[in-house]
Amino acid sequence: MTTEWAIELQGVCKAFPGVVALDQVSLAVRKGEVHALIGENGAGKSTLLKIMSGVYSADQGSIQLDGAPVRPVSPSQARQLGICLVHQELQQVPDLTVTENIFLAQELHLPGGLVIDRARSHRQAEELLARIGVSLDVRARIKTFGIAERQMIEIAKALLGQAKVIAFDEPTSSLSKVETGQLFKVIRELKQDGVGIIYVSHRLEEILAIADTLTILRDGKTIISGSVADFDQARMVRHMVGRNLAAMPAGGEPRSADAAERPVVLEVAGLHNRVIRDVSFTLRQGEILGIAGLVGSGRTELVRAIYGADPAEGKVTILGRALTHRTPQKSIRAGLGLIPEDRKGQAILRLMSVKHNIVMASIHNAERFGILSGGRMREAVRGYFDRLNIRPNNAEAVISNLSGGNQQKVVLARSLLASSTVLFFDEPTRGIDVGAKSEIYLLMRELARQGKAIVMVSSELQEILLMSDRILVMREGRLAGELPREQANEENIMHYATGGK
């Protein structure tokens, strides 16, 4: 039987304790089509993809692949059927090499089937990465790479084999414009090969650029499906959130006349390690300093080196005091706060309460005679739920049950409770929806007005241009250029990021 549909999901339902994640959701994707699946955090997008790819089983509903009914019970079985999912939360083994992760459970063997053909595996891994424009040491352990490189590795893995359907869950959340363009090139090639593509992204401009059709979910239900040509961003947002969204902060907000005269709160001089090469800059009170650059340019590594998460030589001065023998604990006490790009891996204790996650950097304030006081913890965190609009308003809730945007606010509350003077935001809106993104932007602007100094790393150029008072551009571990807001545009940033003088 031949059919135009690569995959059809009909009447899918899924409930977890206390939550109906999907309620009669249907999705049909044609062969050679990019079908966007969008909605706020918690709308049910990832749950639907996990059912399709065998991570979860549906409580109700059916799946047809190329016209035939299927019910994958594991990711490996789904992959054998021709269904591949590129997860937003990377499914990788950190201590294995790039090649081993790409071929995990799909190893290439020498004749006889007992010994892995490592030479052929390395060669094919390099070819898959080259297809998406990436050159990495495929023999290196995957834990040595940043999250952006690891995301590209996961995309390369999806190209292995004869997939009929590939679902991308926030694939560009840590990628720059150049890497995103390369991914789109690969997706268009897959379309020509007849592969059905499901594309999940909070970046609505990407939906307009790459998708043919879209389906919008809200609160676990299908709200609308149709051709992308019939939508603009405003109409998408209205269907996603069920209301008109509060205004985003305007770009180019004028700075006060005394901005250049404000005191320097952070000074970095000659910072260097295996990635960072002789980086120096200053940060003033109330300033938002954007850091841009391509994947692998050293953006995240710079922030981690300043914070003491990675070893580095060089001088870091906070409020006139040198921070020597840097560690995260010393940095916190000195007034530095870090909201890292990998929330789940580096920022939160997933099985603990929101309350514990907020106070963990200020634990001494919640102790009484060496014992943690629950009452003191609740009192310490109470004001942040309203101040940052953390939902649900429940200090005892397990943080892994919160949406990505609310987890981000909890990590921010931790730094504010610790009285941080300088806040590092590394990919502050990675993987969060348009409503939460607007709230994060407004919070950052308000913190700057209150005198906090902010360093923001982002792979989204529009975000960098919207929020920054000044922009540093990284390339190959060095500062390639500096742009005041008045001279900042995408062309100038990319000029420095790609090696221009």
Steps between C-alpha positions, in 0.01 A plus 500: 500500500636839403410817687601866499538495878832427666339472843150546645416523869128490581320571830810466717441529876754488782463574871755517781412520871298817540558617142327432168790553260317416174128497433391361160794648309539422129792575269553403135828560316542454124806348338743775403334754730619704797217508752553742790363408841481804728353608833602631841704292744269234642277496191583132433743523207785296649258243643351443154846456347601256774192287435576499129861395565431230758611683816143504637200285416170672424198437721281526192535568128676356195814551290534417131840507333496503119140376518567207734403494872795504740540522876869545586583385853856635514716762325712226339192333355370836375834563330485156335154589370637826358399752769780714643477766771765767564431578865513845652651339812802329347500120522874439513758307702759760609790256546466350152658655191315694232511195271378265774206728578401531134506123448366404845289182458568521123865396497683415177677164518780331313416179309389240752294748702699488824751785472406865445644653183642813663671639191178490296301635797733800542492568126119491482468714815722766339291482180175545693639802685639646178152477349379753758814711470675393820859386547570331835743243636272195484740306726458751785263429788174684458522658847788717377266696272255779576127454469486661155753255354320214673174612344660485155626149579146394587376640169773309314386180673148555364635485145628145555292233328184517291261709707146550372420762764741725692370715785716794612420625852649852537803412284634857473461605864878538539598550136603824335359629174772330295442153650124548476537578129702182450234296682229650278703399195507140626126507575426615145711211368303259719178643359618426148568140611137469612566501874222639720636766737339607827655824622448634853632848579416804709675716239200596291711663230649154437154353455423757232835432330506119491153351557226419248217430745450537872299368792456703819444331836374665818442324833533159336242564228523570128400864447553543124681348202565652160742637245778720636421745220176584686682608819719782621672512838219695665238244397721212618547664841128564543419132442792383716420706809127561453542874549690800368851493644632785713734723307860388471762754608585732217846480347730798523369614838696819572761483773536775756754773429726385783518137384863528386593657835351228718747301709666189358374197695684225310840511333650208310866522390704250300272204565619183328477122513486218242208675324509869602787712364598820677153649552462836672193721553315707761135506610326799656219526750157474336643383167383205289804370312418258217746233390449364148689253279467179304483153653843415642609865527548474877196696622392257771858407585576867569215529748593173672864608528405832664264322739760240596313201359796436265867564588658807341792739549453876503353766723135541603409799718156554655417835661872578516596173671702232317335158492788254532497119483154523352233241580121529462467520878745792522331671205159477665637653820667775298171593331494301174192305393480258207188387317657233273380387157450138612237548772434134563862389492669789680249719683227306678462207738225330301344290776502772766248772573495850357576624853819296528612603151465870581685492834786267398741793438402666831463189711676656801216751534246220543696309767433509871750325725631316194155370401303617197186680606201443272332811635803717426523358150135574427535851637816562293341395170144625548543839335661362184189317383314828454805706400597260220151358434612140569220254429366298670524717810607206714838487673461126565445406132767275346692721258508240219120540474534870410524628143837607361419868540405459865811292569701788353332741741581272795870505408481879472331520842793302644749763379283788623463341844879468511521880439689468171640825361588350159269254325613274215212387277619224263232444233231644732205406277623162373202270454240725660183629341422845371303604811774397744760657270326837526495470880873417514583803283294733719663356814847557359419860413356562846807348669726727293295802603549395862878509447577132435766444236412231245704293255278323247625225269261420216506328162191703395623817333160667532511434874851644525396811305177541697653482847864615489646839584833382356599184312820294507552254213701181562692302240727200564528586869595865444310827508469575130321831538296736716190688387309776678126479456503778243722299263351157570315308232503141375742578218760657729475220756542232232789693347698461823370148575624368166846658513454850360719784617 
